[in-house]
């Protein structure tokens, strides 16, 4: 398998159960704490993995909308994206699926057509496409 250590790594901290140090490398490096929710035995020192997933989707939609509006020269002032992920029954079925409820607020002197187009563009963000696609995991135990 290709060496993937140069992108993102999660390591546990020995002092606190469930607390993990997230290290993201690239042009700009980032380090922050992720933790389990206190009701699950964590200390709540950082976002949970599920919260990070929701934040990734919201951030990607916001950035995608901003980039599109800027390219078009549209008067978008701000974007607020709210995301909630739940594993719940499909409508009319007992079968469960992952649901991402998304609410997008657009601020600015936009026409109805521009607002609708920006809403459509939000669903084309890369993270949304990943979540909609068939996913394949290739995992291995490191030596």
Residue pairs with C-beta under 8 A, 6 or more apart in sequence:
1 138
1 140
6 25
7 24
7 25
7 26
8 22
8 23
8 24
8 25
9 22
9 23
9 25
10 20
10 21
10 22
10 23
10 34
11 20
11 21
11 23
12 18
12 19
12 20
12 21
13 19
13 20
13 21
16 35
16 42
16 43
16 45
17 36
17 41
17 42
18 35
18 36
18 40
18 41
18 42
18 43
19 33
19 34
19 35
19 42
19 43
19 45
19 46
20 33
20 34
20 35
21 31
21 32
21 33
22 30
22 31
22 32
22 33
22 34
22 46
23 29
23 30
23 31
24 30
24 31
32 46
33 45
33 46
34 46
34 47
34 48
34 49
34 52
35 42
35 43
35 44
35 45
35 46
35 47
35 48
36 42
36 44
36 48
37 44
37 48
38 44
40 48
42 48
47 55
50 85
53 85
54 83
54 84
54 85
54 100
55 83
56 127
57 81
57 83
57 100
57 102
57 125
57 127
57 128
57 131
58 81
58 82
58 83
58 102
59 81
59 127
60 125
60 126
60 127
60 128
61 79
61 81
61 102
61 104
61 122
61 123
61 125
61 127
61 128
62 79
62 80
62 81
63 125
64 121
64 122
64 124
64 125
64 126
65 76
65 79
65 104
65 106
65 118
65 121
65 122
66 76
66 79
68 117
68 118
68 121
69 76
69 108
69 114
69 118
70 76
72 114
74 108
74 110
74 114
74 118
75 108
75 109
75 110
76 106
76 107
76 108
76 110
76 118
77 107
77 108
78 106
78 107
78 108
79 104
79 105
79 106
79 107
80 104
80 105
80 107
81 102
81 103
81 104
81 105
81 122
82 102
82 103
82 104
82 105
83 100
83 101
83 102
84 100
84 101
85 98
85 99
85 100
85 101
86 98
86 99
86 101
87 96
87 97
87 98
87 99
88 96
88 97
88 99
89 95
89 96
89 97
90 96
90 97
100 131
102 122
104 118
104 119
104 122
106 115
106 118
106 119
110 118
122 128
